[in-house]
C-alpha cells in the first residue's frame, strides 16, 4: 500500500513532533539533575521547559521533583503547557493546574522511544 502525500506528511510531522519532544525531555532531564543537586527534597519546585511540539514555544512549567520523576517512568509521556496538545499524535493522560501530561501515539511514540532508549 502506498501512502498518499497527506499521509506521508502526517507521518513526517508525527516523527518530527516525537523527535522535538524527546529532545526537550532530554534537556529537561539535564536541567532537573542540576537543580536536584541544589534542592534535595522531592517536594522542592522544579522548573522545566514545555515539552510540546510547537517549534516556537519557550514556556516553562513548575512542578515538584516527585512529579517530574513520576513523569519520567514512561518514554512516551511528556509535560506540556495546557493548550499545547497536538491531538493528532498524543492524548492527555494527566493534568496539573497549568500543564498536562500527554502520551504519544503511533509514529511520534516510536520516534520518542527510539531517541530516549
N, C-alpha and C positions, 0 to 999 in steps of 0.2 A: 504494500500500500504506500503510495506517495503522498506526503504531506503537502497541503496547499501552502502558498506563501504566507497566508494568515496564520496557519497552524505552525509553520516554521518560525515565524516572527514571535508567536506566543511562547514557543519553546525557548527561543533565544532570550526573550525578555525574562522568562522564568529563571533560566540559568543565571542571567545577569543579576537578577534580584537575589537569588540564593548566594551568589558569589559576594555581592556587596554586603549583605547582612552577615555572612560568615566572616568576612574581613573586619567588619565593625565589632563583631563579637570577640575576635582575637585581640583587637585593640583594647576593648573594654576589659578583657581579662588582664592585660598588662597594667591598665590603669588601676584595677581593683587590687592587684598584687602589690603595687607601690603604696596604695592607700592602706592596705592591711598592715603594712609594716609600721605605719603611724598609729593606727587605731586597731586594737586587738579584739575589742568586743564585737560580737556578731550583731548587736543591735545598733552599732555605730552607723551613721549615714554614709552612704557611698554615692558618689556622683559619676554617672557613666553617660556615654553618648547614646542617642536614639539609634537603634539598630535597624531602622527601616530601609527600604529600597529606594527612597527618594534621593536622587543624586545631589540635590542642593540642601538637604537637611543637615543642620548642625546643632540641633536642640539637645539639651542634656536632661537627664532623668535622675531623681534622687530616690534611692531605696536602701534598705538595710543590707548589710553583708550577708545575712542569713537568706534574705530573699534572692540576692544575686547568686548565692551558692546553689539554692534550690533550682533556679532557672538553668544553671549550667549542667544539670543532670541529663539533659537531652539535647543532642546536637542540632535538632531541627526546631528548637524553641528560641524565640528572640523577644527582647523587650523593645517596644516602640511607643512613641507618644500617641495618645488617643487621637484618632483621625488619620494616622499614617499607615493604616492597614491596607495591604494590597490584596483584596478579596479574591482575585483570580488565582493566587498561588499560596494563600495562607488563610488560616481561620483563627479566631480569637479563642483562647483556652483559659485565660485568666485576666483579672483586672486589678488595678490599683486605683488611686484617686485620679491621676492624670496620665497613666500609662496602661498598656495592655500587653499581655503575653500572647504572641502569635506562634502558631505551629505551621511550618512549611509543608506543602504538598507537592507531589509529582516531581518534575524536573528541578524545581527550586530546592526541594528537600534533598534530592540526590546530590546536587551541587554543593549544598551546605555540608552534608555529611562527608563528601569527598574532600573538602577543604579542611574540615575540623577534625577528621580522624587521623 
